[in-house]
Amino acid sequence: MNDPIPSSPPARHFGKIALALTLAAGVGIGAATTGLLGRRGPHDHAHEPAANGAKQVKYQCPMHPTIVQDHPGECPICGMQLVPVDAGGAPAGPNAAAKPDERKVKFYRSPMDPKQTSPVPRKDEMGMDYLPVYEDEVAGEGTGPKADGLATVTIDPSRQQLIGLTTAAVSRGPVGSSWRTQGRVAVDETRVRHVNVKVSGYVEHIFVDFIGKPVKRGDPLFALYSPELLSVQNEYLLARRTQEALAGSGAAAASGEDLVEAARARLALWDVPPSEIQALERTGKPRKDLVLYSPISGVVTQKSVVHGMRVNAGDMPYEITDLSGVWVLADAYESDLARIRLGMPASLRLTAFPNRVFRGKVTFVDPLLDPKTRTAKVRLDFANPRGELRPDMYGEVTLETPPRDGLRVPADAVIDSGTQKVVFVSLGDGKFQPRPVELGQSSGDHVEVVKGLSAGDQVVTRANFLVDSESRLRASLAAMGGK
């Protein structure tokens, strides 16, 4: 007989247990969800700028305002720590001095083209928002003409001290045109004399026997024996005796006088000095040789005779140069020619005399320009009473014009880029503005300012090349999208 089928109370017991566990898990999840929702309130609402109107904090370089990021770090340009600022551009934190609402927008500028501005917010052709430009930024640019490719920079006092930045005031004072060039001492061509002979003969004796020997006017140079000269002396004596004979016989002495004058003129044309002719008349005896004398005082610069040699009419046995005055030939470039005037004073310094300054003046400017060096020769006259200036010496020549009153700045303050001359003017509060200037004459350490500055302006004289680099970088960043 089959056993009866048992009832199923255990199954009904397992279903009750599963239902209880399911209800317990649901209650736990609900409690956890309620706890999470309960803890969300104050913390999450702080991150809802739309709800409370709070502004997100950005980090900006104090030296390069165009460097902005949303997390702390260092400036990639100067390495300075970024400082927190709010979205309006004002410093963030409890020590912030300015409030965002204190800055007023002057206009809006295109990030791609700073020349395009708008009085109201707008977008450019690429969909990029115009950037705001505030009134204090416009005021910081200063007044006056703008320099191409440069922008106003701000440098804090600590960094100014670090780079050694100094300024000087623009002032009025004496200005004059002075510039330096190289010069070469040369012989004054108007002080050169050639001693030549008018009659052929033979050198009997030499009194000045080497080049460079100083001579005085009237000193004997050499003695010349000439048969032709001896014959003319005899003719002169015969003409005088004939004149005396005619005068003693009572005949007309006109013909005898003509012969005497003709012989005398011939001796004079052959450079026989009057003293020799008088000695010939007094003694009545001709001299065998003729002594030639120095026509000027100076030094012998050329000599081409020796004892016993024959010389012909027209030969130049000696050249004598007077070195009591010399020329200095200086080179002047095309840009300097307009400032050169005849009679302009000049000074000369030589390495042979480091503590001496020789004074001279401009006497001639070459009308032709050297096509190779693009310079013109300027001739200056210098007195040389003691013979210290020797030909072919080289030295530094300084040409000067009379000083006059004008506006001037230190020459170190001017930066010449090739296309413009710029100085950096201090605007106060660490701001430095590049200012194009027009320059006039220079005088040593100062240069005249014709246009661009006013008396009293403070200009950078040291570290201006560092300021120039910062200004160019700032202008480049502004052109690429900065303010």
C-alpha positions in Angstrom: 0.0 0.0 0.0 1.3 3.4 -0.9 2.3 5.9 1.7 0.2 9.0 1.8 1.6 12.2 0.4 3.0 14.6 3.1 1.9 18.2 3.5 4.3 21.2 2.6 4.6 23.4 5.6 8.5 23.8 5.0 7.9 25.5 1.7 5.5 27.9 3.1 8.0 28.7 5.9 10.9 29.5 3.3 8.6 32.0 1.4 8.0 33.9 4.6 11.7 34.2 5.3 12.5 35.5 1.8 9.7 38.1 2.0 11.1 39.4 5.3 14.6 39.7 3.9 13.4 41.6 0.8 11.5 44.1 3.0 14.6 44.6 5.2 16.8 45.4 2.2 14.4 47.9 0.8 14.2 49.7 4.1 18.0 49.9 4.3 18.4 51.3 0.8 15.8 53.9 1.5 17.5 54.9 4.7 20.8 55.2 2.9 19.3 57.3 0.1 17.6 59.5 2.6 21.0 60.0 4.4 22.7 61.0 1.2 20.0 63.4 0.3 20.1 64.8 3.8 23.9 65.5 3.6 23.9 67.2 0.2 22.3 70.5 1.1 24.9 73.2 2.1 27.9 71.7 0.3 26.4 71.2 -3.1 24.7 74.5 -3.2 28.1 76.2 -2.8 29.0 74.8 -6.3 25.9 76.2 -8.0 27.0 79.6 -9.4 23.7 79.9 -11.2 21.8 79.7 -7.9 23.9 82.0 -5.7 25.7 84.1 -8.4 29.2 83.2 -7.1 32.1 83.7 -9.6 34.6 81.0 -10.4 38.2 81.8 -9.2 40.9 82.0 -11.9 44.7 82.3 -11.5 46.6 85.0 -13.4 50.3 86.1 -13.7 50.9 89.5 -12.1 53.5 90.4 -14.7 51.7 88.9 -17.8 48.0 89.5 -17.4 47.3 87.4 -20.5 48.4 84.2 -18.8 45.2 83.0 -17.1 44.3 79.4 -16.0 41.8 77.7 -13.7 44.3 76.1 -11.3 47.4 77.4 -9.4 50.8 77.2 -11.0 53.7 79.2 -12.4 53.8 81.6 -15.3 55.4 79.9 -18.3 57.1 83.2 -19.3 58.6 84.7 -16.1 58.2 81.8 -13.7 56.2 83.8 -11.1 53.5 82.2 -9.0 50.0 82.8 -10.4 47.7 84.8 -8.1 44.0 84.1 -7.7 41.6 86.5 -9.4 37.8 86.3 -9.9 36.2 86.1 -13.2 36.0 89.9 -13.4 39.8 90.2 -13.3 40.1 91.5 -9.7 42.3 89.9 -7.1 40.6 87.2 -5.1 40.9 86.5 -1.4 40.4 88.4 1.9 43.3 90.9 1.1 41.8 92.0 -2.3 42.0 95.8 -2.5 39.6 96.3 -5.3 36.1 95.0 -5.9 34.8 93.7 -9.2 32.2 96.4 -9.5 34.9 99.1 -9.2 36.2 98.4 -12.7 34.3 99.8 -15.5 34.4 98.5 -19.1 35.6 101.1 -21.5 35.0 99.1 -24.7 35.4 95.6 -26.1 38.2 94.5 -28.4 38.5 91.7 -30.8 40.8 88.9 -29.6 42.1 88.4 -33.1 42.5 92.0 -34.2 43.1 94.5 -31.5 42.2 97.3 -33.9 38.6 96.2 -34.0 36.6 97.5 -31.1 33.0 97.7 -30.0 31.1 99.7 -27.4 28.9 96.7 -26.5 29.7 92.9 -26.2 29.6 91.0 -29.5 31.3 88.2 -31.4 33.6 88.3 -34.3 33.3 86.4 -37.6 34.8 83.3 -36.0 32.3 83.3 -33.2 34.8 84.4 -30.5 33.7 86.9 -27.9 35.1 90.4 -27.8 37.3 90.9 -24.7 36.5 93.8 -22.3 39.0 96.6 -21.9 38.6 98.5 -18.6 39.0 102.2 -18.0 42.0 101.8 -15.7 43.8 99.8 -18.5 43.2 102.6 -21.0 44.4 105.2 -18.5 47.5 103.1 -17.9 48.5 103.4 -21.6 49.4 107.1 -21.1 49.3 109.8 -23.7 51.4 110.7 -26.6 52.3 108.9 -29.8 52.4 105.1 -29.8 55.3 103.0 -30.8 54.8 100.3 -33.4 55.2 96.7 -32.1 55.5 97.8 -28.4 53.1 98.0 -25.5 53.0 99.6 -22.1 54.4 97.3 -19.4 54.0 97.2 -15.6 57.0 96.3 -13.5 56.7 96.1 -9.7 59.4 97.9 -7.6 61.1 94.7 -6.4 61.6 93.5 -10.0 62.9 97.0 -11.0 65.5 96.7 -8.3 66.4 93.2 -9.4 67.1 94.2 -13.0 68.8 97.4 -12.0 66.3 99.7 -13.7 67.1 103.4 -13.4 65.4 106.6 -14.8 66.5 110.1 -15.5 64.6 113.3 -16.1 64.4 115.0 -19.5 66.0 118.4 -19.1 67.1 121.5 -21.0 70.7 122.2 -21.4 73.5 122.8 -23.9 73.4 120.6 -26.9 75.8 120.5 -29.9 76.7 118.3 -32.7 79.9 116.4 -32.0 81.0 113.1 -33.5 84.2 111.1 -33.7 86.0 109.7 -36.7 89.5 108.5 -37.6 92.1 110.9 -39.1 95.5 110.7 -40.6 98.2 113.3 -40.3 99.4 114.4 -43.8 101.8 116.9 -45.2 100.5 120.4 -45.9 100.9 120.5 -49.7 101.1 124.3 -49.7 104.3 124.1 -47.6 106.3 121.9 -50.0 109.2 123.4 -52.0 111.2 121.7 -54.8 114.9 122.8 -55.3 115.8 122.3 -59.0 118.6 123.5 -61.2 118.3 125.7 -64.3 121.7 124.9 -65.7 123.6 121.6 -66.2 126.7 120.9 -64.2 128.5 118.7 -61.7 128.0 118.4 -57.9 131.2 119.7 -56.2 130.1 119.6 -52.6 127.0 118.6 -50.5 126.1 120.4 -47.3 122.8 118.6 -46.6 123.6 114.9 -47.1 120.5 112.9 -45.7 116.8 112.9 -45.8 115.0 114.3 -42.7 117.7 116.8 -41.9 116.2 120.1 -40.7 117.3 123.2 -42.6 116.6 126.9 -42.2 115.8 129.4 -44.9 119.1 130.4 -46.6 121.1 127.4 -45.5 123.4 126.0 -48.3 122.4 122.8 -49.8 125.1 121.9 -52.4 127.6 123.5 -54.7 127.4 123.1 -58.5 130.2 123.5 -61.1 128.8 124.5 -64.5 130.9 125.5 -67.5 128.0 127.4 -68.9 127.6 129.4 -65.6 131.3 130.2 -65.6 131.0 131.5 -69.2 128.0 133.7 -68.3 130.0 135.2 -65.4 132.8 136.1 -67.8 130.3 137.6 -70.2 129.0 139.7 -67.4 132.4 141.0 -66.4 133.3 141.7 -70.0 130.0 143.7 -70.4 130.9 145.8 -67.3 134.4 146.5 -68.6 133.0 147.5 -72.0 130.5 149.8 -70.4 133.2 151.5 -68.3 135.4 151.9 -71.4 132.6 153.5 -73.4 131.9 155.8 -70.5 135.5 156.8 -70.2 135.9 157.7 -73.9 132.9 159.9 -73.8 130.9 157.8 -76.2 127.3 156.8 -75.6 127.1 154.1 -72.9 123.6 152.9 -73.9 124.8 149.9 -75.8 127.2 148.9 -73.0 124.4 149.2 -70.4 122.2 146.8 -72.4 124.9 144.2 -72.5 125.3 144.4 -68.7 121.6 144.1 -68.0 121.3 141.1 -70.3 124.1 139.3 -68.6 122.8 140.1 -65.1 119.3 138.9 -66.0 120.7 135.6 -67.3 122.6 135.0 -64.0 119.4 135.8 -62.0 117.3 133.4 -64.1 119.9 130.6 -63.3 119.2 131.2 -59.6 122.4 133.0 -58.9 121.6 134.9 -55.7 122.0 138.8 -55.7 124.8 138.5 -53.1 126.9 136.3 -55.5 126.4 138.9 -58.3 127.5 141.7 -56.0 130.6 139.7 -55.0 131.3 139.1 -58.7 131.1 142.8 -59.4 133.3 143.7 -56.4 136.0 141.1 -57.0 135.9 141.0 -60.8 136.7 137.3 -60.7 134.2 134.6 -61.6 133.5 131.7 -59.2 134.0 128.2 -60.3 130.9 126.8 -58.5 127.4 127.9 -57.7 126.0 127.3 -54.2 122.2 126.7 -54.1 120.4 127.6 -50.8 117.2 126.4 -49.1 114.2 128.5 -50.1 112.3 127.7 -46.8 112.7 126.4 -43.3 111.8 122.8 -42.9 113.1 119.2 -43.3 114.5 117.5 -46.3 111.9 115.0 -47.5 113.6 114.0 -50.8 117.3 114.0 -51.9 118.5 112.6 -55.3 122.1 113.9 -55.5 125.5 112.7 -54.4 129.0 114.1 -54.6 130.4 114.2 -58.1 127.2 113.3 -60.0 126.1 115.3 -63.1 122.8 117.1 -62.9 120.9 118.5 -65.9 118.7 121.5 -66.3 115.3 120.7 -64.8 116.5 118.1 -62.3 115.1 118.2 -58.7 117.9 117.3 -56.3 116.0 118.3 -53.1 112.5 118.5 -51.7 112.0 120.5 -48.5 108.8 120.5 -46.5 107.7 122.9 -43.8 106.1 120.9 -41.0 105.2 123.8 -38.7 101.7 123.3 -40.0 100.1 120.0 -41.1 96.9 118.6 -42.4 94.7 115.9 -40.9 92.5 114.0 -43.3 89.4 112.6 -41.8 86.6 110.5 -43.2 83.0 111.8 -43.1 80.0 109.6 -44.0 77.1 110.8 -46.1 74.9 111.3 -43.0 77.6 113.6 -41.4 78.2 115.9 -44.4 75.2 118.1 -43.8 76.7 119.1 -40.3 80.2 120.0 -41.5 81.0 123.7 -42.0 84.2 125.4 -43.0 85.9 126.8 -39.9 84.3 124.2 -37.6 86.6 123.5 -34.6 88.1 120.1 -34.3 90.3 118.2 -31.8 92.8 115.4 -32.4 94.0 112.8 -29.9 96.9 110.5 -30.6 98.1 107.4 -28.9 101.6 108.8 -28.8 100.4 111.7 -26.7 97.6 110.3 -24.6 97.3 113.4 -22.4 97.4 115.9 -25.2 94.6 117.4 -27.2 95.6 119.2 -30.4 93.2 121.9 -31.8 92.5 122.6 -35.4 89.7 123.6 -37.8 88.0 122.4 -41.0 89.4 124.1 -44.1 88.2 121.9 -46.9 85.6 119.3 -47.7 86.1 117.0 -50.7 83.4 117.6 -53.3 83.7 114.0 -54.5 82.6 110.9 -52.6 84.7 107.8 -52.5 82.5 105.1 -54.2 84.2 102.3 -52.2 83.9 103.6 -48.7 81.0 106.0 -49.3 82.9 108.7 -47.4 84.3 112.1 -48.2 87.7 113.5 -47.1 87.6 116.4 -44.7 90.8 118.4 -44.4 91.7 120.0 -41.1 94.6 122.4 -40.4 96.6 121.9 -37.3 99.5 124.0 -36.0 102.7 122.0 -35.4 105.3 124.4 -34.0 107.3 121.7 -32.2 107.0 119.0 -34.8 105.0 116.6 -32.7 102.5 115.8 -35.4 104.3 113.6 -37.9 102.9 112.6 -41.3 101.0 109.3 -41.4 100.2 109.3 -37.7 96.6 108.1 -37.0 94.4 109.5 -34.3 90.8 110.2 -33.2 89.2 113.3 -34.6 86.3 115.0 -32.8 84.3 117.6 -34.8 82.2 120.0 -32.8 79.6 122.7 -33.4 79.0 125.6 -31.0 76.6 124.5 -28.2 73.1 125.8 -27.9 70.2 125.4 -25.5 67.8 122.5 -26.2 65.8 119.5 -24.8 68.1 116.6 -24.2 68.1 113.0 -22.7 71.0 110.6 -21.9 72.1 108.8 -25.0 71.7 105.5 -23.1 67.9 106.0 -22.9 67.4 105.8 -26.7 66.8 102.4 -28.3 67.3 102.4 -32.1 65.4 99.6 -33.8 66.4 100.7 -37.3 62.9 101.9 -38.2 62.2 104.0 -35.2 63.9 105.5 -32.1 62.1 104.7 -28.8 62.5 105.7 -25.2 60.5 104.3 -22.3 58.7 106.9 -20.2 57.7 106.2 -16.6 54.0 106.8 -16.0 54.1 106.1 -12.3 52.8 103.0 -10.4 55.4 100.9 -12.2 54.0 101.6 -15.7 56.4 102.3 -18.6 55.2 103.5 -21.9 57.2 103.2 -25.2 57.4 106.6 -26.8 58.8 107.2 -30.3 61.1 110.2 -30.5 62.8 112.4 -33.1 66.4 113.2 -32.3 68.6 116.1 -33.2 72.3 116.7 -32.5 74.3 114.6 -30.1 77.0 115.9 -27.7 78.8 113.1 -25.9 76.6 111.5 -23.3 73.4 113.4 -24.3 71.3 113.7 -27.4 68.8 116.4 -28.4 65.1 115.5 -28.5 63.2 117.4 -31.2 59.8 115.7 -30.8 58.2 113.1 -28.5 59.1 114.2 -25.0 58.6 117.1 -22.6 60.9 118.6 -19.9 60.5 116.7 -16.7 59.5 113.3 -18.2 61.3 110.4 -16.6 62.9 108.0 -19.1 64.6 104.6 -18.5 68.3 104.8 -18.8 69.4 101.4 -17.6 67.8 98.0 -18.2 65.8 99.5 -21.0 66.6 96.6 -23.3 64.9 94.3 -20.8 61.9 96.6 -20.7 61.9 96.6 -24.5 61.8 92.8 -24.7 59.0 92.7 -22.2 57.1 95.4 -24.2 57.5 93.5 -27.5 56.3 90.3 -25.9 53.3 92.0 -24.4 52.4 93.5 -27.8 52.8 90.2 -29.5 50.5 88.4 -27.0 48.0 91.2 -27.4 48.0 90.8 -31.2 47.4 87.1 -30.8 44.4 87.5 -28.6 45.4 89.1 -25.4 44.2 92.5 -24.2 
